Amino acid sequence: MHSNSNVSLLAGATSCVSGSACTVLNDYYSQCIPGATPSSAPSSSPSSAPSPAPSGALPRLGGVNTAGYDFSVATDGSFTGTGVSPPTSQYTHFTAEGANLYRIPFAWQLMTPTLGGSIDSSFFSRYDQTVQAALNSGPNVFVIVDVHNYARWNGQIIAQGGPTNDQFASLWTQLAQKYGSQERVIFGIMNEPHDIPSISTWVDTVQQTVNAIRQAGATNFLLLPGSSWASAQAFPTEAGPGLVKVTDPLGGTDKLIFDVHKYLDSDNSGTHPDCTTDNVSVLQTLVSFLQENGNRQAILSETGGGNTASCEQLLGNELAFVKSAYPNLAGFAVWAAGAFDDTYVLSVTPDGNTDQPLWTDAVLPNLP
């Protein structure tokens, strides 16, 4: 999976997990590329007609990740940077075109510099200005507040040798107190857990986090991430069977949404400008799993490609399928705009007020 490993090249050696290689993309951004290869899939319709949306379901969503506060988070959960604020002008720009979802990643270490400690008020003020700019860009806009740490803090996995569940829950308790009254803020519990020794232990971490958020009084939608870089392909067989059993103290499961990612390039890393699959067969399998397990909802919170003919076609196919599979697939956020410049390989950052070809050809037609 795309690892979003925003590693500062000035920070010294960068290590990747076993089976991955570090690829430098530019002076600000490098990525660990796992060696998984997805199967190519023909474009087709959902295997069965989408079920009616539950009354408490997420509405149909579509938009973009606006990166910046995650810059220099490595895939081992270490962090060396200060974050870069995404340009708020992008929210009014994309919302005017029909986008209604923004995922705004941040480094855990920026939000709570001490593990288990208090939120840093000066960073939170910066971050919240961005969140509010996105929310204020339109009356129906949702924002995903995303902890972009790969289930880790400085190389150690939550509840599996690293931070305790209580230390992680402390972060979310404080965020729940900040955002619990804002119903259009979605809590993205953790970006891309990977190489997790015990999936059942991770599921328990997710359950305890859900409990802590609810105990803090927040009733927001929560995104529950699986394993293998939040892989949509792995979800039905790896973390999905455990995560469908996570309960919500509010009752029911309408506000527990599964968080999945999927890229379209040759090794499923999200580091190449060309696309080789439209992921439709993978997403059909996911939709079947969701329908068979209580007609649940998932959201494709990261996907994307380069500004190339192959990606314009194949990402368009993928996003059209996502749109057709509502409510089981609530929507998507493409990677990425925000603080990137328009030379980044997966850029949908506007060049001035001119949209990138991928946005115009693949994303725009499939917005809600």
CORFENKA-V750874 format. One record per pair of residues at least 6 apart in sequence whose ideal C-beta (glycine too) atoms are under 7 Angstrom apart, sorted by the first residue. I is the first residue (numbers start at 0). GAP is how many residues later the second one is. D is the distance in whole Angstrom. If there is no record, write none. Layout:
{{I;GAP;D} {I;GAP;D}}
This chain:
{{0;33;6} {0;191;6} {0;227;7} {0;228;3} {0;229;7} {0;230;5} {0;260;6} {0;262;7} {0;267;6} {1;259;7} {1;261;5} {1;267;6} {1;268;3} {1;269;7} {1;300;6} {1;333;7} {2;28;5} {2;29;5} {2;72;5} {2;189;7} {2;226;6} {3;66;7} {3;144;7} {4;25;6} {4;26;5} {4;27;5} {4;69;5} {4;70;4} {5;22;7} {5;23;5} {5;64;6} {5;65;4} {5;66;5} {5;67;6} {6;7;5} {6;23;5} {6;65;6} {6;67;5} {7;64;5} {7;72;5} {7;73;6} {8;15;7} {8;18;6} {8;21;7} {10;61;7} {10;69;4} {13;8;5} {13;16;6} {13;60;6} {14;61;7} {15;6;5} {15;16;4} {15;59;7} {16;15;7} {16;58;7} {16;177;7} {16;178;5} {18;15;6} {18;16;5} {19;12;4} {19;13;6} {19;14;5} {20;12;5} {21;8;6} {21;10;6} {22;7;6} {22;8;5} {22;10;5} {22;248;6} {23;6;4} {24;6;6} {24;246;7} {24;319;7} {24;320;6} {25;317;7} {25;318;7} {27;43;6} {28;315;7} {30;238;7} {30;240;5} {31;43;5} {32;234;6} {32;236;4} {32;238;6} {33;195;7} {33;235;6} {34;232;6} {35;231;7} {35;232;5} {36;229;7} {36;230;6} {36;231;7} {37;195;6} {37;230;5} {37;239;6} {37;244;7} {39;236;6} {39;237;5} {40;236;6} {40;237;6} {40;238;6} {40;239;5} {40;240;3} {40;241;6} {41;238;7} {42;235;5} {42;237;5} {42;274;4} {43;236;6} {44;279;7} {45;238;6} {45;241;6} {45;278;6} {45;279;5} {46;237;5} {46;240;7} {46;241;6} {47;243;7} {49;275;6} {49;276;6} {49;277;6} {49;278;6} {50;240;6} {50;244;5} {50;276;7} {52;274;4} {53;200;5} {55;198;4} {55;199;7} {56;197;6} {56;240;6} {56;270;5} {57;163;6} {57;199;6} {57;239;6} {57;272;4} {59;266;5} {59;270;7} {59;271;6} {59;308;4} {60;39;6} {60;40;4} {60;81;6} {60;238;7} {60;269;6} {60;270;3} {60;307;6} {61;37;6} {61;38;7} {61;39;6} {61;269;5} {61;270;6} {61;304;6} {61;305;4} {61;306;5} {62;31;7} {62;36;4} {62;37;6} {62;38;3} {62;39;5} {62;270;5} {63;30;6} {63;35;6} {63;38;6} {63;269;6} {63;270;5} {63;272;7} {63;273;5} {63;284;6} {64;38;4} {64;40;7} {64;237;6} {64;268;5} {64;269;7} {64;270;5} {64;271;4} {64;273;7} {65;20;4} {65;24;6} {65;36;6} {65;38;6} {65;271;5} {65;272;4} {66;19;7} {66;38;6} {66;269;5} {66;271;4} {66;272;6} {66;273;6} {67;15;6} {67;16;4} {67;17;6} {67;18;4} {67;270;5} {67;271;3} {68;14;4} {68;35;7} {68;36;6} {68;37;4} {68;38;6} {68;41;6} {68;58;6} {69;35;4} {69;36;6} {69;37;6} {69;78;4} {70;10;5} {70;12;6} {70;13;5} {70;268;7} {71;7;6} {71;8;5} {71;9;3} {72;6;5} {72;34;5} {72;75;5} {72;76;6} {74;75;5} {74;119;7} {75;76;6} {75;79;5} {76;72;5} {76;73;5} {76;75;3} {76;76;5} {76;77;6} {76;78;6} {77;76;5} {77;77;6} {78;28;5} {78;30;4} {82;23;7} {82;24;6} {82;27;5} {83;255;4} {84;41;6} {84;45;6} {84;254;7} {85;44;6} {85;252;4} {85;253;5} {87;42;6} {87;45;4} {89;247;5} {89;260;7} {90;11;6} {90;42;5} {90;43;5} {90;46;4} {91;45;5} {92;257;6} {92;260;7} {94;42;4} {94;43;4} {94;46;6} {96;267;6} {96;270;7} {97;269;4} {97;270;7} {98;268;6} {99;38;6} {99;40;5} {99;41;5} {99;42;6} {99;268;6} {100;41;5} {100;230;6} {100;232;5} {101;32;4} {101;39;7} {101;41;5} {102;41;4} {102;43;5} {102;85;7} {102;198;6} {102;230;5} {103;26;6} {103;27;6} {103;30;7} {103;39;6} {103;40;7} {103;41;6} {103;42;6} {104;41;4} {104;43;4} {104;86;6} {105;21;6} {105;40;7} {105;41;7} {105;42;6} {106;41;6} {106;42;7} {107;39;5} {107;41;4} {107;45;6} {107;63;7} {109;10;7} {109;13;5} {110;8;6} {110;9;7} {110;12;6} {110;13;7} {110;60;7} {111;6;7} {111;7;6} {111;8;7} {111;59;6} {112;7;6} {114;38;6} {114;48;6} {114;52;6} {115;51;4} {115;54;5} {118;55;5} {130;12;5} {130;14;7} {130;54;7} {133;7;6} {133;9;5} {134;6;6} {134;8;6} {134;49;6} {140;43;7} {141;42;5} {141;44;6} {142;41;7} {142;42;5} {142;43;7} {143;42;5} {143;44;5} {143;79;7} {143;157;6} {143;189;7} {144;30;6} {144;34;6} {144;40;6} {144;42;6} {144;43;6} {145;42;4} {145;45;6} {146;41;7} {146;42;7} {146;43;5} {146;44;6} {147;43;4} {148;41;7} {148;42;7} {149;41;6} {149;42;5} {149;43;6} {149;44;6} {150;6;6} {150;7;5} {150;39;5} {150;42;4} {150;45;6} {150;51;7} {151;10;6} {152;9;6} {152;10;5} {155;6;3} {155;7;7} {156;39;6} {157;7;7} {157;10;5} {157;47;5} {158;6;5} {158;42;6} {158;46;5} {159;36;7} {159;37;6} {159;38;6} {159;41;6} {164;40;5} {164;43;5} {167;37;7} {167;41;6} {168;39;6} {168;40;6} {168;43;4} {171;15;7} {171;37;5} {171;40;6} {171;41;5} {172;39;5} {172;43;5} {174;12;7} {175;37;5} {175;40;4} {175;41;7} {175;42;4} {176;39;5} {178;6;4} {178;39;7} {178;41;7} {179;36;6} {179;37;5} {179;38;3} {179;39;7} {179;40;7} {182;37;7} {184;35;6} {185;34;6} {185;35;5} {185;37;6} {186;26;6} {186;33;5} {186;35;5} {186;36;7} {187;35;5} {187;71;6} {187;113;7} {188;17;6} {188;20;6} {188;33;6} {188;34;6} {188;35;6} {188;36;6} {189;35;5} {191;37;4} {191;38;5} {191;69;7} {192;9;6} {192;32;6} {192;34;6} {192;37;7} {193;33;7} {193;34;6} {193;35;5} {195;6;5} {195;31;5} {198;28;6} {198;39;6} {198;40;5} {198;43;6} {199;42;6} {201;25;7} {201;37;7} {202;36;7} {202;39;4} {202;40;6} {202;43;7} {205;18;5} {205;37;7} {205;40;6} {206;39;5} {209;12;6} {209;36;6} {209;38;6} {210;38;6} {212;9;7} {213;34;7} {213;35;4} {213;36;6} {218;31;6} {220;34;5} {220;36;6} {221;33;6} {221;34;6} {221;35;7} {222;34;5} {222;36;4} {222;76;7} {222;78;7} {223;19;5} {223;22;6} {223;32;6} {223;33;7} {223;34;6} {223;35;6} {224;34;4} {225;8;7} {225;9;5} {225;12;6} {225;13;3} {225;14;6} {225;17;6} {225;34;7} {226;7;6} {226;11;5} {226;12;5} {227;6;4} {227;10;6} {228;32;6} {229;29;6} {229;30;6} {229;31;4} {230;30;7} {230;31;7} {231;28;4} {231;29;7} {231;30;4} {231;50;6} {231;51;6} {231;54;5} {231;68;7} {232;29;7} {232;49;5} {234;23;7} {234;25;6} {234;51;6} {235;49;6} {235;50;6} {235;53;4} {239;49;6} {242;15;6} {243;49;4} {243;50;7} {243;52;7} {245;10;6} {247;7;6} {247;8;5} {252;41;6} {252;43;6} {256;40;5} {256;41;6} {256;42;6} {256;73;6} {257;38;7} {257;40;4} {258;40;6} {258;42;5} {259;26;7} {259;38;5} {259;40;6} {260;40;7} {260;41;4} {260;42;7} {261;17;5} {261;20;6} {261;38;6} {261;41;5} {262;6;6} {262;7;4} {262;40;6} {262;41;7} {263;11;4} {263;12;7} {263;13;6} {263;14;7} {263;15;6} {263;41;5} {263;47;6} {263;50;5} {263;51;6} {263;54;7} {264;6;7} {264;7;4} {264;9;6} {264;10;6} {264;11;6} {264;40;7} {265;6;6} {265;10;5} {269;34;6} {269;65;6} {269;76;6} {270;74;7} {271;34;7} {272;33;3} {272;35;5} {272;72;5} {273;32;6} {273;34;5} {273;36;5} {273;37;7} {274;30;5} {274;35;5} {274;36;4} {274;39;4} {274;40;6} {276;37;7} {277;36;4} {277;39;4} {277;40;5} {278;39;5} {279;37;6} {279;38;7} {279;41;5} {282;38;6} {282;39;7} {282;42;7} {282;46;7} {285;12;6} {286;38;5} {286;41;5} {286;42;7} {289;6;5} {289;8;6} {289;38;4} {290;37;6} {296;30;6} {296;31;6} {296;33;5} {297;30;7} {297;31;6} {298;31;5} {298;32;6} {299;22;6} {299;29;7} {299;32;4} {300;32;5} {301;31;7} {301;33;5} {302;15;7} {302;29;6} {302;31;6} {302;32;7} {303;11;7} {303;30;5} {303;31;4} {303;32;7} {303;42;5} {304;6;3} {304;10;5} {304;41;7} {304;53;6} {305;39;6} {305;40;6} {305;52;7} {306;49;5} {306;50;5} {306;51;5} {310;47;6} {310;51;7} {311;45;6} {311;46;6} {311;49;4} {311;50;5} {314;43;7} {314;47;4} {315;45;6} {315;46;4} {315;49;7} {315;50;7} {318;13;6} {318;43;6} {318;44;7} {318;47;4} {319;46;6} {321;7;5} {321;9;7} {321;10;5} {322;43;5} {330;37;7} {333;14;6} {333;29;6} {334;11;6} {335;10;6} {335;12;7} {336;11;5} {336;12;4} {337;11;7} {339;7;5} {339;9;5} {340;8;7} {341;7;5} {341;9;4} {341;14;7} {346;9;6} {347;8;5} {347;10;6} {347;11;5} {347;15;7}}
